[in-house]
Amino acid sequence: MSKKYYAVKKGRTPGVYTTWTDAQKQISGYSNAEFKSFQSQEEANAFLDDSNVKKPVKDDQTLIAYVDGSFDKLSARYSYGVVLVKDSQVIDELSNAADDPIYAESFQIAGECFGALNAIKWAIDHHYDSIVIYYDYLGIEMWATGQWKANKKVSQDYVAYYNTFAKHIAIRFIKVKAHSGVLYNERADELAKQALKK
């Protein structure tokens, strides 16, 4: 019987394993695990050797981010608010507004996109292995994961930056219902609105 190599791309500890038992430990119960078996170690390594391989996620190195966007029709300005949470404590808040007409045509969606990107960049700059982004606009996840086609400038640039950042950190998305009383989501919305007044 020929020897097999098990490549775990997404699991507790990504890598190449020589027994199914060892590989199974990395993927059993792991959400969205990705793995494949090969006849040679070279093929297994090639499967792992691309930009989608993420570092193994450790809970102590995971940042939580709540993001939201806003838009002011009178000034044609968009904005974002971000609440960064670690161990149930707010460790930072981010917000900003801008009026680039290329992005402003997408209204608050521009703010949603820049909020998510700035949250990811903050996590990378502060050496987190992973980030979980809570959002209320579905495009944030759908464009990033390729389930929606990026047709406009704002979504195209969002995807380009996201793909660059995703090489350095594991990113997960969780949808929350807008204006439903989720504490940090409401705070992100408030920060975005405040940014428009500055």
C-alpha positions in Angstrom: 0.0 0.0 0.0 1.5 3.4 -1.0 2.2 6.0 1.6 -0.1 9.0 1.8 0.5 12.5 2.9 -2.3 14.6 4.5 -2.1 18.3 3.9 -4.2 20.4 6.3 -4.6 23.9 4.9 -7.2 25.1 7.4 -7.2 23.4 10.8 -5.9 23.7 14.3 -2.3 23.4 13.2 -1.9 23.6 9.4 0.8 21.4 7.9 1.6 18.0 6.3 0.8 14.8 8.3 1.9 11.3 7.5 -1.0 9.5 9.3 -4.7 10.1 9.0 -5.0 9.9 12.8 -2.7 12.9 13.2 -4.4 14.9 10.4 -7.9 14.1 11.8 -6.9 15.7 15.2 -6.3 19.0 13.3 -9.7 19.1 11.5 -12.2 17.2 13.7 -14.7 19.7 14.9 -12.8 22.6 13.3 -15.2 24.9 11.4 -14.5 25.1 7.6 -11.5 22.8 7.8 -9.7 22.3 4.5 -7.5 19.3 3.8 -6.5 16.8 1.1 -4.5 13.6 0.7 -1.6 13.2 -1.7 0.8 10.5 -2.9 3.9 12.6 -2.4 5.1 15.2 0.1 5.9 17.6 -2.8 2.3 17.6 -3.9 1.1 18.1 -0.3 3.5 21.0 0.2 2.4 22.6 -3.1 -1.2 22.4 -1.9 -0.2 24.3 1.3 2.1 26.8 -0.5 -0.3 29.6 -1.4 -1.5 32.8 0.1 -4.6 31.2 1.6 -2.7 29.4 4.3 -3.5 31.0 7.7 -1.6 30.7 10.9 -3.3 28.4 13.5 -5.8 30.4 15.5 -5.2 30.8 19.2 -8.0 32.3 21.3 -5.6 34.6 23.1 -4.5 36.0 19.8 -8.0 36.7 18.4 -9.4 40.2 18.2 -13.1 41.0 18.0 -14.2 43.9 15.8 -17.7 45.5 15.4 -17.9 47.7 12.2 -20.5 50.0 10.8 -20.8 52.7 8.2 -22.8 55.9 7.7 -23.5 58.5 5.1 -24.5 62.1 5.0 -26.4 63.1 1.8 -26.0 66.8 2.3 -22.2 66.7 2.4 -21.9 63.5 0.3 -19.5 62.1 3.0 -19.2 58.5 4.1 -17.8 57.3 7.4 -17.0 54.3 9.5 -17.0 53.3 13.2 -15.1 50.4 14.7 -15.2 48.9 18.2 -12.3 46.6 19.0 -12.9 44.1 21.8 -10.6 41.7 23.7 -11.7 39.6 26.6 -15.0 41.4 26.7 -13.3 44.8 27.1 -13.2 47.6 24.6 -9.5 48.2 23.8 -9.8 50.8 21.1 -12.3 52.6 18.9 -11.7 53.8 15.3 -13.6 56.2 13.2 -13.1 58.5 10.2 -15.0 60.2 7.4 -14.1 61.1 3.8 -15.7 62.4 0.6 -14.0 60.8 -2.3 -16.7 60.9 -5.0 -15.7 57.6 -6.5 -16.6 55.9 -3.1 -19.3 58.4 -2.1 -21.6 57.1 -4.9 -21.9 53.9 -2.8 -23.1 55.8 0.2 -22.6 54.1 3.6 -21.3 51.0 2.0 -18.0 52.8 1.5 -17.9 53.3 5.2 -18.7 49.7 5.9 -15.8 48.6 3.7 -13.2 51.0 5.1 -14.3 50.1 8.6 -13.6 46.4 8.1 -10.3 47.1 6.4 -9.1 49.4 9.2 -10.1 46.9 11.8 -8.1 44.2 10.0 -5.1 46.5 9.6 -5.2 47.4 13.3 -5.2 43.7 14.2 -2.2 43.0 11.9 -0.3 46.1 13.2 -0.9 44.8 16.8 0.3 41.3 16.0 -3.0 39.4 16.3 -3.2 36.0 14.6 -6.9 36.3 13.8 -9.9 38.7 13.8 -13.6 38.1 14.0 -15.6 40.9 12.3 -19.2 41.5 13.3 -21.0 43.4 10.6 -24.5 44.3 9.5 -24.0 44.8 5.8 -23.8 41.5 3.9 -21.4 42.7 1.2 -18.5 42.9 3.8 -18.4 39.1 3.9 -19.7 38.3 0.4 -17.2 40.4 -1.5 -14.3 39.2 0.7 -15.2 35.5 0.2 -15.9 35.9 -3.6 -19.6 35.1 -3.2 -20.5 38.5 -4.7 -18.9 39.9 -7.7 -17.1 43.2 -7.0 -18.6 45.5 -9.7 -18.0 49.0 -8.3 -14.8 50.8 -7.4 -15.5 50.6 -3.7 -16.0 46.8 -3.7 -13.1 46.2 -6.1 -10.7 48.2 -3.9 -12.1 46.5 -0.8 -11.4 43.1 -2.2 -7.9 44.1 -3.3 -6.9 45.4 0.2 -8.7 42.4 1.8 -6.7 39.9 -0.2 -3.5 41.6 0.7 -4.4 41.7 4.5 -5.7 38.1 4.5 -2.2 36.8 3.7 -1.1 37.9 7.2 -4.1 37.1 9.4 -7.0 34.7 9.7 -10.4 36.5 9.2 -13.9 35.4 10.1 -17.2 37.2 9.6 -20.3 37.1 11.7 -23.5 38.9 10.6 -25.6 40.8 13.1 -28.9 42.5 12.6 -28.6 46.3 12.2 -30.1 48.4 14.9 -31.2 45.4 17.0 -29.6 46.5 20.3 -26.3 44.7 19.9 -24.2 46.8 22.2 -20.9 47.2 20.3 -22.7 47.3 16.9 -24.8 50.3 18.2 -21.6 51.9 19.4 -19.9 51.4 16.0 -22.9 53.1 14.4 -22.7 56.0 16.8 -18.9 56.4 16.1 -19.6 56.5 12.3 -22.3 59.1 12.8 -20.0 61.2 15.1 -17.3 61.1 12.5 -19.6 62.8 9.9 -20.0 65.8 12.3 -16.2 66.4 12.6 
